[in-house]
Amino acid sequence: MKFSVVGDNPLTMSLLQELAGSVEHSLVVGAISDRLAQAFEKAQISMRLAATPEDALLDSAVEAVIVGVDDTEESLRLCRAATQAEKHVVIVPPLECSPAFSFELHLILDESRHAIVPWTGRFQLVDLPANERQLPLNRSGILQIDSSR
């Protein structure tokens, strides 16, 4: 599958690195900025840069759009624009999103014939080995915090 990426959220990098190393998928075009652009440059991943997010998501070669925008309203706007452009969406939810964000995302999904996949949970837990079910708990750190009260 051919992907484009729009956004500024550095949590998107783990997915972009997976795509860069894939033989089945490719990262074609992107409109990235701020911390995501810095991390992208440091990782030395290649893709064509678009002038605007709309240019990246409307590219005719692209089948799916990765939306990694920190601003909740802009994230939803770009997600809606991508589905209206007949693209699948992988969305990295903003850190400050609320339950209302997922409600709005579901409304966009209801209006679309394309997939919307949130990139959350275990995908972002790089410290959790694949064979583990939970992160180890460091009880001594918790006890130190609790005793300082």
N, C-alpha and C positions, 0 to 999 in steps of 0.2 A: 504494500500500500504506500502511496506517496502522501507525505504530510507537509503541512505548513505550520508555522508557529507564530503566535502573536503574544506579546506581553512583556512583563518586567519582573515577574516572580521567580526568584532563583531556585525555588523548589522544583521548577520545571526541568532543571538540568539533568536530573537522574534519568528522566524519560528521553531527553535529547541524546544523552550518551548511549542509551540502549539502542536508539534508532541509528545513531552513527555507526555502531558496531554490527548492525543487522545486515544480513545478505538478502532478506526478503522485503525489507521496508527501506524507505529513504526519506530524508529530510530535504525538501526541494527549495522552499523559500520561507523567509521569515521577516517579521517586523518586530524587533526586540529593542529594549532600552534598559537603562539603569543597571541594576545589579545582575539581571539576567544577561545583558549584553556583555558585562565584564566577565562573568563566569564562562560565557560562551566563547569569548575571545581567548581566555586562559586555557580552555579545553581544546582549542584549535580544531573545532569542527567546521566543516565547510558547508555553506548553503548560499544561495542567492539572497541578497537583501532587498526587501521591498520598501518603497517610500512611505507607505501607510499600512496600517493593519488591514484595511479593506482590500488593498492590492494583494496582500498575502493570502487572505482567505478566499478571494475571488479568482485566484490563478487557476486556469483551466486544467493544468496538469495535476492539481491537488485533489485527492479523494477525501482527506480528513484534515481537520484543523485542531491544533493544540492551542487552547486558550489558557494562558498563564498570567492573568492580570490581577494585581493586588487590589485594585478598586472594584468593589462588588458590583456597582451599577454598570461600569464599563465592561466587566467580565460578562455580565448577563446580556448586555447589548451586543457584544461580539459573538457570543454563543448563538443568540437569535439570528444575527446576520449570517452566520455560517450555515445554520440549518436551512434558512431561507434560500441560500445559495446552493442547496442540495449537497451539503458536505456533512460527513460524520464529525463529531466533536469529542475530543478528550479535553476535559476541563480540570485545571488545578484550582480548587477552591481557594479564594483569598483567606488569609489567616484570620481576618476580622469578620468572616461571614457568620450569619445567624441562621436559625431555622427558616427564616423567611427566604433566605437565599435558595435553599433546597426546594422550597415551595415554588418559587419563581422558575427555577430550573425545570421542575416537573411540568409546569405550565408550558414551557417552551417544548419539552419533549412531547407533550400531548398534541401540539400543533404540528409536529414534524413527522416525516417518514424516515428519518435517519437517526442513528444511535447517538446518544450523549452519555459518555462514560466519565465519571469523576475519578481522578487520579488521587486517591487518598489511602489512608490506612497503612497496611503493611508495606506498600510500595515505598513509603517514606521512612520506614524503620530500617535503615541500613545496618544498625547494630544487631538486628534480630536474624540469626541464622535460619535458613529455610526449614530445618528440622525442629526448630523450637516453637513453642506455642505462645510464649510470653517472654518479655524482657526480664532478666534477673533483677531482683529487688535488692538494693543496697540498704539494708535496715540500719546500719550504723549512721549513714548520712541523715536518715529520717530522725533517728533518736537525737542526734546532735542539734538539729533544727528545733525539735520539740523541747529539749531541755533548755534552750536559750530563751524561752518565753518567760 
